[in-house]
Amino acid sequence: MSTSDARPDDARYRRTLVLVRHGESCYNAEQIFTGLLDVDLSPRGSAQIGTASRLMADAGLRPRLMVTSPLLRASRTAEGIHRLLCPDAPLHVDWRLAERDYGCLTGVSKRECRSRWGEKAFFVWRRTLPGKPPAATEEQRVTWRGLDGAGLGPLRPGMSESLADVVERVRPLWARLRGRLVAAEGPIAVVAHGNSLRALCLLICGLGAAEVERLNVPAAQPLVFRFGERGEPLDRAGVYLDPDTARIEAARVAAEGGT
């Protein structure tokens, strides 16, 4: 059964999870490491909300629950989809879905990172599970715009995280979502960031280190997972609702050095 064949009274439809990376942010457009900085969507990112919503509507996916990162670029994306598709559904905010803390890379362009620290560090810090940039200095912190720490729970911007750290903070949220899916309480939509979604995909699909290194999540391209009665994914890679565009956008992310 394809996603477009699903109906709200079908248990398989109700065991559906949709992952959406937020629309393009102002810093995404400039290829700057954003991390926990709270920057807004670019004009292109705002327009992508409508595109993602139409794709979900055409597939019959109107969430019964939405969960979003507290950061502005994700919450604006989630609020837009919520307004267009499911205004009566609960919309929860969870700090665990916040973007990875990039430490000393926060607010730094990808070009500058490569120039200052080299290609090896750029790859290890950005793509691998254990790679972790150094923490930010106080001199760096005082230059950051768009940072108040609101809604970030125990996260302290600038301390730095590896992707493995993000996996561990997302793990309890995934356990709760999985329980809802087993109970056929979906569709559920999660709106978050490149790295918190990479972490979630690792947990959903049991990805290995090499697989997660290659995984790039394109902006505003809904990725659909369906689950069996025991909470197992029926398609380990998930299905993009617009696979051709998702492939092009993922390649674009990869060309910039990855999510």
Summary of the structure (lengths in Angstrom):
residues: 259
radius of gyration: 17.4
end to end distance: 30.7
largest distance: 55.8
contacts: 909
relative contact order: 0.20
helix: 46%
strand: 12%
